[in-house]
Amino acid sequence: MSTYLIGDVHGCYDELRALLAQVHFDPAQDTLWLTGDLVARGPGSLEVLRYVKSLGDCVRLVLGNHDLHLLAVFAGISRNKPKDRLTHLLEAADADELINWLRRQPLLQIDEEKKLVMAHAGITPQWDLETAKLCAREVEAVLSSDSYPLFLDAMYGDMPNNWTPDLTGLARLRFSTNALTRMRFCFPNGQLDMICKETPASAPPPLRPWFQIESPVARDYTIVFGHWASLEGKGTPEGIIGLDTGCCWGGTLTLLHWESGQYYVQASNRTKSLEEQ
């Protein structure tokens, strides 16, 4: 029995299947963790969703910002951008079934035995684990309810960007969604910066990557995240693991075998792209 963790798939279905074949993944015995952004930009978003859904309980995934964008497009709230390559999925006969499955997936995964936490963008240093769990479950509850289009319509925006337990309503849900699915940089006090997309070395002061700010969660757990392809899986402190290595941009798809600590990569089928994430 093995635990495999894979970075952002982004519709790279062929690479996903080839990477799992490298490690002889067995859904009857193994567990597969996915850092989110299953869809968009790659050519096989429909095939990825169908496959991951078919794996059933052996999969532990989290939603990413592109997954939420798909939900918003399907609900008629956001525009279907050609570069996201979602039309084939949106027009599929089983699109409604796949979307309803997707919106019932979590934004946070925790394994207490392994002391392992996974969120698409990471865990804001302003949260302890109990707060992270509470905020994730609040967003999940709305996404799985009949009122989810109201939330999707209100989730876009960069404010509020500072956590306080006094946040309520859609503002609280928007902060939680940004922290879990969009965050890269923070100010030294942990306040989110939702604008900068530079590499850590190029970011203007006083901004720092969220993982370089002391976090109560990082003291006790390994944090696994995706979202930040320009990191190329490098530059994080011990105990914080970035797995997005830009497969859809022509990079690689990366897998970590948890028990051995060994990494496996699968080269992209696409030419290296300079397109902005």
N, C-alpha and C positions, 0 to 999 in steps of 0.2 A: 504493500500500500504506500503510495507516494502522494505528496502534495506538490503541485506545479502551479507557479504563479506566472502570468503572462501580461505584458504591457499592452498598450492600446492597439486594438486590432484594426480599427478604422476600415472595415470592409475588405480587408486583405484575407479573403477566405482561403485561397490556395496556400498562402504562406502559413496560415494558422494550421491547416491540416498537415502540411509538410513538417512543421515544427513539432507537432504532437506525435507524428510518426517517428521523428528522431528519438524520442524518449519512450516509444512504445506505450503511449498513454492508453490505459484501460479504464473506461468509464465504470466498469463493474467493481473496480477496486480503488481507483485513484480519485483524488479530489483536484479540481481545476479552479483556481482563483483568477479572475479577470479584472483588470484595473479600470474598466469602463471605456467609453467611446468605442463601442463595438462597431458603430456605423459611421458612414460619411467619408468622403474623399477617395476611398478605395473602390474598386469595381464590384465587390461582392457583398454589399451590406445585407441584401435579402438572404443570401446563402449563409452568411454568418449567423444571422438571427435564427434562421431555421435550424441550423446545426446546434447552436448553443442551447436553444429551447429543447431540442430533442434529447440532450444529455441529462435532463432532469436534475435530480437532487445532488449529483456529483459536482455541480457547478456552484461556485460562490462568486458572484459578480457584484460590482457596484455601478451605478449609473454615472456617466460623464456628461459634460456640457453638450457634446454633440448628440448624445442619446436624448437629452431633454429637448434639444432643438428639433430632432425628428418628431417627438411627441407634439411639439408646438406646430410644426408644419402640418402634421396629420390632422390636428384640431382646427386648422385654418387660421391660426394666430400668427405664424411666421411664414416667410416666403421660402419656397423651395429653390435654393440657389443651384444653378447648374454645376458648380464646382463640387458640390456635396454628393453628386451622383446618387441621389435617392429616388429618382423617378421610377426605376424598375421595382423597387421595394414598395413605393406608395401605390403603384398600380397592380400589385400582385393580388391574386384572389384571396390569399390568406393574410393580407395586410392588417385587417382589423384584429384578427386573432393574435398576430405577433405584437401589435401595438399594445393591446390590452395585457399581454404577458409582460411586455417590457416595462410598462408604467407601474407594475406591481413589484419591481425589483428594488433592492435596498440601495442606499447611498453610503452605507458603512458596514463593514464586516469586521468581526472581532472573534478571535479564537483565544480563549483564556488559557487553555493548556499550552499553546505555542507562544503565548504572549505576543500575538500578532494582530495588528490593526491595518485595515486597508480602506482608503478613500481615494477617489479619482485624483483630486488635486493635493490632498494631504489633510493635516489637522492643524487648524489655526492655533498658534501658541496662546491665544486668549482662552482656550477651552481646556478643561480637564476631561477625562474620558466620560464621566457621567453626563456632562453637558453636551459633549459631542454625540453621545447616544440619544439623548433627549431631543436635540435639534434635528438629527437625522430622522428619527422616528416621526417627528412632527411633519416634515416634508413628505415622507413616505406615506403617511396617513392621508394627506391631501391628494397626492398623486393617485392613490388607489381608490379614491372616492369619486362620486358622480360630479363633484364640483371642481375636478382637476383642471378644466379649461380656464377657470377663473384664476387659478394660481399660475398657470403657464403664461397667461396674458400679463401678469404682474411680476413675473420673475426677472424680466429684463431690466437692467439698471445697476449702477455701481454703488448706490447708497441704500441703506446705511452701511458704513464700512468699519464701524467700531462696535464690538460686542458689549452689550449690557443685558442682564437678565430682565430688565424692564421692557425690552423690545417686545412688541406684540403684533399679531395679525400678519398681513402680507409683508410688512417691513422685516419682521423677524424671519419669516420664511425665505425672503430674498437674501438676507445676510447669510443664513445657513446654507442656502444653495450656492452662493458665491464662494463661501469658505470651503465647501466640500467639493465643488466641481470646477471652479475657475481660478482660484487663488494661485499666485506665484510669489509675489513680493509683499512684504509688510514693512511698516515703519518700526522703529526700535521698540515701541510700546505694544506691538502686535497688531495695531490697526492695519486693515487691509489696504493695499494699493491695487486697484483693479485696472490700471492703465498700462503700466510698464510690461513689455514682453521681451525685454533684452535678455542676454545671458547674464549670469551673476556678475561677471567681470565688467560688463558694460553698463550696468544699472547705475543711475545717478544716486548719489548719497542724499538722504540717509537710508535709502531703501536697502533691504537685505532679504534674501530668500527666506521664506517662512521657516525652513528647516535649520537656519543658522541662529534662530532666536530660541532661547531656553523655553522648553515646553514640558508641562507636567506629564503629558502622555508619553513623550519620548524617553522620559526617565525610566519607565517601567515596561515599555512595549517596543517592539520593532514596528515601524510604520512603513508600509509599502504604498506607493502611489504611481500614477502615470502622468498624463496631461502635458508634461514639459519636455517635448521632444528635443529641444535644443540643448538640454543637459547631456543627451546621449548616454544617460545612465551613469554619469560621472559627477563627482564633486559634492556628494552628500556625506554627512558625518556617519560614523559607524552607527548602525541600528536604524538608519533611514535609507530606504532603497527605492530609487526611481527606475521604473521599468519601461518607460516609453522611449523607444529608440528610433522612432520616425519611419516605420515601415512604409506608410502610405506616401512618404516624401522621397522614397528611394533609399531609405536606411535599412534597418533590420527589424525583425520581430524578435523580442527577447523573452526567454523563459528562465525562471529560477527554480531549480529543484530544491525544495525547502530542506529536506532531510540531509542532503549532502552539501548544500551550499554551492552546487555547480551550476554554471550558466550555460545555456544553449542559445544559439542565434540562427535565424533563417533569413537569408538575404531577400530583399524585396524584388518583386518581378518588374518594378518600375524604375525608370531612370531617376537619379538623384534630382530633387526639385528644390528650388529656392523659394517656392511660393510660401507666403506667410501662413502660419498656423491659424 
